[in-house]
Amino acid sequence: MSLDLDTIRKIVTDPTLNPSQKARFLSLEAENALPYPETDPEAAQALAEGVLCDLVEGHAPYKPRYVLPDFSVLLANGSDYLELEPPKTLDEAINCLMIAWHHTPSVTAMPVFIGHLDRLLLPFCEGVTHDDLVNKIRLLWRYIDRVLPDAFLHTNIGPEDNRVARAILQVDAELKQIAPNLTLLYDPESTGETLLRMATDNIAACSKPHIANHPLHAAAFDARGYGIVSCYNALPAAGGAGTLVRLNLHEVARRSEGVEDFLQRALPHYMELQFRLIEARMGWLFERSGFFENFIVEEGWIDRDRFTAMFGIYGMAEAVNMLRGKNGLPGQYGFDAEANALGYRISEQMAAKVEATPVKHAWRGRALLHSQAGISSDLEATPGVRIPYGSEPDPVTHVKALAPHHRFYPSGISEILTLDETVKANPQALFTLAKGALASGFREFTANVAGNDLVRVTGYMIRLSDVEKYRNKEGSRINTTGLGAEAAELTGILERKPRVIGHEYAQGYGQ
C-alpha cells in the first residue's frame, strides 16, 4: 500500500485541525502504508467485510493499544532514563507524574491511564491543608485537559475513602472538563456511602465518574490488581492490552440461518477467525515491534507478561432481534424475557470459548472477553450488549435486562443510563439506582443526566457546546470532539431517551 497524496494534502491543509492533530493523522497514514500483519485469507476477508474490526489500530502495531504503568514504582524509585529522583513532596510527586505521562504510549498517542491517582498522591499529603490540596488538584486538572486533551485519558480513585479522592471529586464537579475520564472503584465494605453519594451527586452535575464494582473486577485479576482505562476497560495493572479486535454479532447473524445455526456454526467460525487476527497482531507487537525494549519495561513500570488481548464484541441487540425474526419468534431485545435469554446464552457461549482458547503472548495465556463501546462509524450495530438508542426502557427495567451479561465480560462492559434532569432535585434516587445496579451484578454504573453540557458518548466524554462549534467548522482543541460529532450524526447517541427514575424503591431492588 502506498501513501495517498490527496489524503496527505487534505490533512495538511485542513483548517479545523491544529498542528499536533495533523501530525497524529499523518503518522497514521504513514503506518498504514506498510503491509498488514500477515494473517490467513479468511480472517482478512472477514476484516474487509466488516464482520471483524481492528478499531483502526494500524498496520504495524509498534506499541500496545492500552498501557497501564504502575506509577508507584516511579514514585518510589525515580527514573534513571528521565533523570528523576524519587519525589519527597506533593509538588514533586505531581511534577514527576506529569513528566511520566508524557512518555506513556497508547493507541491514541496519549496516555489512556494516569494511575490510581489518590493512592499515588496520598503518601505525600502530610501537612498539606485541604485548601492547598484542592488548589493543587485544580491546577493538575487544568494541565491534563489543556496539555493532554483526550477523552480516553483515564484515572481511578478508591475503593478506600480518602481526602485525595474527595478533593478530586470536588474539582471534577467544579471544572466539568472532558479530561481526565474518571472512575470510582466502589467496594461496599470499604468505600462507604458518603464517598459513593459524592460520586452520584457528581454524575448529576457533570455525568462523571463511572462507578466500578470493585469486588467483581478484583476477582477477575490478581494481587497486583487492575485499572479502568480509556472508556471503561478493565486490564491488568503494570500491563495492559496488546490489541482489541472486535466481532460484529449483527453481521454474524446475517450470515446465519437462525438461532441454532448461529450458535453451532456461524459464531464459532467467526470467533476462530477473530482469534487468528488477534494472534497476528499480538505476534507483530511482541516479536517484531521492539516495544518491549523500552525504558518503562526496564525500570519496572510495566511487565510484558501482563499484557492481555481483548476479544471484543458488539451488535448484540441487532443480532438477537434478527435471529428471533429468522426463527419467526416475537420479542424485542431489552424488553422480552426470551429475547434477553438468547442474549445471555450468546454471552455465555462466547465466554466459554474465550476461556478455552490459548492466545500466545497474552496474560495467563488467554484473551479477555470485552463488550466493546462502539465507534462513530458503526451503523446498524449498537455498542456491546446495550439496548439501542431511543428505545430504552425505564432505568430499573434497563438494569435488570442487562445485569446478567456482566459476569461474562471481565475486561469491561458498560451501559449508559440517560436520566431526566429532574433527578437533580432527587439525588437520593440516583444514589439508590447506582447501589441497586451494582448489587444486581453491574460491573460498571454509568449515567448521563439530560441538560448537562458534558455527556458520555460510549465511554468517553464530549461537551455539546464543543460539538456545536465543531459543526460550525471552528475545530476543537479536544482530540475526541470530532469523534463525538461524527457519532452524534451517524449513530444517534443524542437520541437516548432521558428516563425518569420511577421504580428506584421496587421490591428487592437497591435495598
Disulfide bonds with the S-S distance in Angstrom:
none
